[in-house]
Amino acid sequence: MRKLPYILVLMICFAQQANAALPSIEVSNFRADYLSPEGSAQADVFVYEGDDYGADAQFNLYQQAGDFVLVSEREEFRVGPVPEQIYNWKSVSLKRVDLVSTPNSVSLKSERIEYVSDKGEAGYVSGVEIQCENPSKNDIVETVLDLCINKKMDFYLPFIGGVGFNNINIWTNNNKFDFSLKNKIWIKGYGEVFYYPSEGLIKLRLDKARAGILNVTGRVFSELEKLENNYLKVNRPWVEITLPAI
Protein backbone atom coordinates (compact mmCIF):
# COMPACT_ATOMS: atom_id res chain seq x y z
CA MET A 1 0.00 0.00 0.00
CA ARG A 2 1.29 3.46 -0.91
CA LYS A 3 0.45 6.98 0.14
CA LEU A 4 -0.21 9.64 -2.50
CA PRO A 5 -0.11 13.38 -1.86
CA TYR A 6 -3.66 14.66 -1.62
CA ILE A 7 -2.84 17.25 -4.28
CA LEU A 8 -5.27 15.78 -6.80
CA VAL A 9 -8.22 17.64 -5.25
CA LEU A 10 -7.42 21.72 -5.10
CA MET A 11 -7.17 23.76 -3.44
CA ILE A 12 -7.41 21.56 -2.18
CA CYS A 13 -5.27 18.74 -1.96
CA PHE A 14 -2.49 17.40 0.20
CA ALA A 15 -1.69 14.19 2.08
CA GLN A 16 -0.27 14.19 5.59
CA GLN A 17 2.62 11.76 5.87
CA ALA A 18 5.05 12.71 8.60
CA ASN A 19 8.81 12.65 8.03
CA ALA A 20 8.57 11.89 4.31
CA ALA A 21 10.00 13.86 1.41
CA LEU A 22 7.87 14.65 -1.59
CA PRO A 23 7.73 11.49 -3.75
CA SER A 24 8.57 11.41 -7.44
CA ILE A 25 5.30 11.15 -9.37
CA GLU A 26 4.29 11.65 -12.99
CA VAL A 27 0.57 11.50 -13.79
CA SER A 28 -0.92 12.50 -17.15
CA ASN A 29 -4.60 12.90 -18.00
CA PHE A 30 -5.89 11.48 -14.73
CA ARG A 31 -9.69 11.48 -14.70
CA ALA A 32 -12.17 10.05 -12.26
CA ASP A 33 -15.89 9.73 -11.66
CA TYR A 34 -17.05 9.08 -8.12
CA LEU A 35 -20.56 8.61 -6.74
CA SER A 36 -20.36 7.98 -2.99
CA PRO A 37 -19.10 5.53 -1.84
CA GLU A 38 -17.27 4.28 -4.98
CA GLY A 39 -16.14 5.10 -8.49
CA SER A 40 -13.43 4.55 -11.09
CA ALA A 41 -10.37 6.38 -12.43
CA GLN A 42 -7.98 6.19 -15.37
CA ALA A 43 -4.70 7.82 -16.40
CA ASP A 44 -2.74 7.88 -19.65
CA VAL A 45 0.50 7.90 -17.63
CA PHE A 46 0.89 6.89 -13.98
CA VAL A 47 4.43 6.57 -12.63
CA TYR A 48 5.11 6.48 -8.87
CA GLU A 49 8.71 6.42 -7.60
CA GLY A 50 9.88 4.83 -10.85
CA ASP A 51 7.12 2.20 -11.01
CA ASP A 52 5.26 2.56 -14.32
CA TYR A 53 1.65 1.41 -14.22
CA GLY A 54 1.40 1.43 -18.00
CA ALA A 55 -0.61 3.29 -20.58
CA ASP A 56 -4.29 3.71 -19.72
CA ALA A 57 -3.83 2.71 -16.08
CA GLN A 58 -7.17 1.69 -14.51
CA PHE A 59 -8.25 2.09 -10.88
CA ASN A 60 -11.25 1.42 -8.70
CA LEU A 61 -12.02 4.24 -6.27
CA TYR A 62 -13.72 4.01 -2.90
CA GLN A 63 -13.82 5.51 0.60
CA GLN A 64 -12.22 3.98 3.68
CA ALA A 65 -11.53 5.45 7.12
CA GLY A 66 -11.30 9.06 5.97
CA ASP A 67 -9.26 8.34 2.85
CA PHE A 68 -10.03 7.90 -0.82
CA VAL A 69 -8.49 4.62 -1.98
CA LEU A 70 -7.27 3.93 -5.53
CA VAL A 71 -6.91 0.22 -6.33
CA SER A 72 -5.17 -1.14 -9.43
CA GLU A 73 -4.32 -4.73 -10.30
CA ARG A 74 -0.83 -4.17 -8.85
CA GLU A 75 -1.14 -1.71 -6.00
CA GLU A 76 -3.40 0.17 -3.60
CA PHE A 77 -2.95 3.91 -3.06
CA ARG A 78 -4.48 5.99 -0.30
CA VAL A 79 -5.31 9.62 -1.04
CA GLY A 80 -5.78 11.40 2.27
CA PRO A 81 -6.60 11.91 5.05
CA VAL A 82 -9.34 13.89 3.30
CA PRO A 83 -10.96 16.97 4.89
CA GLU A 84 -14.42 16.03 6.12
CA GLN A 85 -16.11 18.58 3.89
CA ILE A 86 -14.69 16.86 0.79
CA TYR A 87 -14.97 13.30 2.12
CA ASN A 88 -18.74 13.80 2.47
CA TRP A 89 -19.27 15.03 -1.09
CA LYS A 90 -21.97 13.02 -2.86
CA SER A 91 -20.10 12.98 -6.16
CA VAL A 92 -16.85 14.15 -7.73
CA SER A 93 -15.77 14.26 -11.37
CA LEU A 94 -12.17 15.04 -12.32
CA LYS A 95 -11.40 16.03 -15.90
CA ARG A 96 -7.74 15.78 -16.90
CA VAL A 97 -5.38 16.24 -13.98
CA ASP A 98 -1.66 16.39 -14.79
CA LEU A 99 0.76 16.13 -11.89
CA VAL A 100 4.56 16.08 -11.71
CA SER A 101 6.13 15.89 -8.25
CA THR A 102 9.83 15.65 -7.39
CA PRO A 103 11.70 16.17 -4.13
CA ASN A 104 12.30 19.77 -5.31
CA SER A 105 9.08 20.87 -7.01
CA VAL A 106 5.39 20.29 -7.66
CA SER A 107 3.52 21.03 -10.89
CA LEU A 108 -0.26 20.58 -11.07
CA LYS A 109 -2.74 21.29 -13.85
CA SER A 110 -6.43 20.45 -13.69
CA GLU A 111 -8.89 20.99 -16.53
CA ARG A 112 -12.05 20.80 -14.42
CA ILE A 113 -13.27 19.47 -11.06
CA GLU A 114 -17.02 19.10 -10.57
CA TYR A 115 -18.67 18.10 -7.31
CA VAL A 116 -21.95 17.85 -5.43
CA SER A 117 -21.69 18.56 -1.69
CA ASP A 118 -23.36 16.58 1.08
CA LYS A 119 -26.06 19.30 1.05
CA GLY A 120 -26.72 18.77 -2.65
CA GLU A 121 -24.97 21.97 -3.73
CA ALA A 122 -23.21 21.63 -7.10
CA GLY A 123 -19.95 23.41 -7.83
CA TYR A 124 -16.90 23.29 -9.99
CA VAL A 125 -13.37 24.61 -10.38
CA SER A 126 -11.74 24.81 -13.80
CA GLY A 127 -8.27 25.37 -15.17
CA VAL A 128 -6.15 25.20 -12.01
CA GLU A 129 -2.41 25.57 -12.65
CA ILE A 130 0.15 25.49 -9.82
CA GLN A 131 3.95 25.55 -10.03
CA CYS A 132 5.92 25.40 -6.77
CA GLU A 133 9.66 25.11 -6.12
CA ASN A 134 12.29 24.81 -3.39
CA PRO A 135 10.78 22.79 -0.53
CA SER A 136 12.30 23.17 2.94
CA LYS A 137 10.18 20.90 5.16
CA ASN A 138 9.98 17.13 5.58
CA ASP A 139 6.24 16.78 6.20
CA ILE A 140 4.30 16.70 2.93
CA VAL A 141 1.53 19.09 3.96
CA GLU A 142 3.98 21.59 5.42
CA THR A 143 6.34 21.13 2.47
CA VAL A 144 3.78 21.92 -0.21
CA LEU A 145 2.14 24.82 1.62
CA ASP A 146 5.49 26.21 2.72
CA LEU A 147 7.07 26.09 -0.72
CA CYS A 148 3.96 27.48 -2.43
CA ILE A 149 3.05 30.23 0.03
CA ASN A 150 6.21 31.10 1.92
CA LYS A 151 8.58 30.45 -1.00
CA LYS A 152 7.57 30.57 -4.66
CA MET A 153 4.41 29.76 -6.62
CA ASP A 154 2.75 30.56 -9.94
CA PHE A 155 -1.01 29.95 -9.72
CA TYR A 156 -3.68 30.37 -12.38
CA LEU A 157 -7.42 29.73 -12.08
CA PRO A 158 -9.70 30.81 -14.97
CA PHE A 159 -13.08 30.29 -13.33
CA ILE A 160 -14.87 29.16 -10.16
CA GLY A 161 -18.59 28.50 -10.39
CA GLY A 162 -20.65 30.97 -8.36
CA VAL A 163 -17.76 33.38 -7.68
CA GLY A 164 -17.58 36.84 -9.25
CA PHE A 165 -13.81 36.78 -9.76
CA ASN A 166 -12.26 34.94 -12.70
CA ASN A 167 -8.95 34.67 -14.55
CA ILE A 168 -7.13 34.68 -11.21
CA ASN A 169 -3.32 34.82 -11.30
CA ILE A 170 -1.24 34.71 -8.11
CA TRP A 171 2.54 34.85 -7.89
CA THR A 172 4.33 34.37 -4.56
CA ASN A 173 8.01 34.90 -3.79
CA ASN A 174 9.36 34.76 -0.22
CA ASN A 175 6.06 35.83 1.42
CA LYS A 176 5.44 38.61 -1.11
CA PHE A 177 2.59 38.17 -3.57
CA ASP A 178 1.26 39.85 -6.69
CA PHE A 179 -2.08 39.08 -8.28
CA SER A 180 -4.33 39.90 -11.19
CA LEU A 181 -7.97 38.98 -11.66
CA LYS A 182 -11.07 40.02 -13.55
CA ASN A 183 -14.25 41.26 -11.89
CA LYS A 184 -15.89 42.92 -14.93
CA ILE A 185 -12.65 44.94 -15.10
CA TRP A 186 -9.05 43.82 -14.72
CA ILE A 187 -7.62 44.33 -11.24
CA LYS A 188 -3.98 44.06 -10.20
CA GLY A 189 -2.51 44.23 -6.72
CA TYR A 190 0.09 43.12 -4.23
CA GLY A 191 0.71 42.35 -0.57
CA GLU A 192 2.20 39.72 1.71
CA VAL A 193 1.13 36.15 2.51
CA PHE A 194 2.15 33.79 5.32
CA TYR A 195 1.50 30.14 6.16
CA TYR A 196 1.54 29.14 9.85
CA PRO A 197 1.64 25.33 10.03
CA SER A 198 1.19 25.07 13.81
CA GLU A 199 -2.07 27.02 13.55
CA GLY A 200 -3.28 25.59 10.24
CA LEU A 201 -3.63 29.18 9.08
CA ILE A 202 -2.89 31.21 5.95
CA LYS A 203 -2.79 34.99 6.45
CA LEU A 204 -2.84 37.35 3.50
CA ARG A 205 -2.33 41.10 3.77
CA LEU A 206 -3.71 43.01 0.80
CA ASP A 207 -1.76 46.27 0.50
CA LYS A 208 -3.06 47.66 -2.78
CA ALA A 209 -5.43 46.79 -5.62
CA ARG A 210 -5.82 48.91 -8.74
CA ALA A 211 -7.93 48.94 -11.89
CA GLY A 212 -5.84 51.08 -14.18
CA ILE A 213 -5.15 54.25 -12.20
CA LEU A 214 -8.09 53.71 -9.82
CA ASN A 215 -7.56 52.40 -6.29
CA VAL A 216 -10.07 49.56 -5.86
CA THR A 217 -8.67 47.98 -2.69
CA GLY A 218 -11.91 48.61 -0.81
CA ARG A 219 -13.95 47.04 -3.60
CA VAL A 220 -11.84 43.88 -3.50
CA PHE A 221 -12.29 43.62 0.26
CA SER A 222 -16.05 44.09 -0.14
CA GLU A 223 -16.20 41.21 -2.61
CA LEU A 224 -14.11 39.02 -0.29
CA GLU A 225 -16.38 39.82 2.65
CA LYS A 226 -19.29 38.38 0.65
CA LEU A 227 -17.41 35.06 0.63
CA GLU A 228 -16.81 34.92 4.40
CA ASN A 229 -17.54 31.57 6.07
CA ASN A 230 -16.15 29.36 8.83
CA TYR A 231 -12.82 29.14 7.00
CA LEU A 232 -12.48 32.57 5.37
CA LYS A 233 -12.42 35.72 7.53
CA VAL A 234 -11.74 39.29 6.43
CA ASN A 235 -10.26 41.81 8.87
CA ARG A 236 -8.88 44.61 6.71
CA PRO A 237 -6.09 44.65 5.62
CA TRP A 238 -5.88 40.94 6.49
CA VAL A 239 -7.63 37.92 5.01
CA GLU A 240 -7.37 34.74 7.09
CA ILE A 241 -7.92 31.24 5.76
CA THR A 242 -8.26 28.48 8.35
CA LEU A 243 -7.41 25.11 6.81
CA PRO A 244 -9.99 22.34 7.42
CA ALA A 245 -8.88 19.78 9.99
CA ILE A 246 -7.68 16.50 8.48
Number of C-alpha atoms within 10 A of each C-alpha: 11 11 16 22 23 22 20 21 17 16 11 13 18 25 23 19 18 11 10 13 17 23 19 17 20 18 18 19 20 22 20 21 19 20 16 16 15 14 18 17 20 20 22 17 18 23 18 16 11 11 10 13 18 12 13 15 17 20 21 18 24 18 19 13 10 17 19 20 23 22 18 16 10 8 11 16 18 23 24 24 22 25 17 13 12 19 21 17 20 18 21 22 19 23 18 21 23 22 21 17 20 16 17 16 18 24 18 19 23 24 18 18 23 16 21 18 16 15 9 11 10 16 14 16 20 19 19 21 20 21 18 23 19 17 24 15 17 16 16 23 20 23 24 27 21 24 25 27 26 23 20 21 23 20 19 22 21 17 19 19 13 10 12 12 21 18 15 20 17 18 20 23 17 16 18 18 23 19 18 19 20 17 15 9 10 15 21 21 20 19 18 19 22 20 20 14 14 7 9 13 16 19 18 22 19 20 13 16 23 17 17 11 7 9 15 17 19 13 12 18 19 13 14 17 16 10 13 14 10 9 12 15 17 20 10 16 14 17 19 19 19 15 16 15 10 13
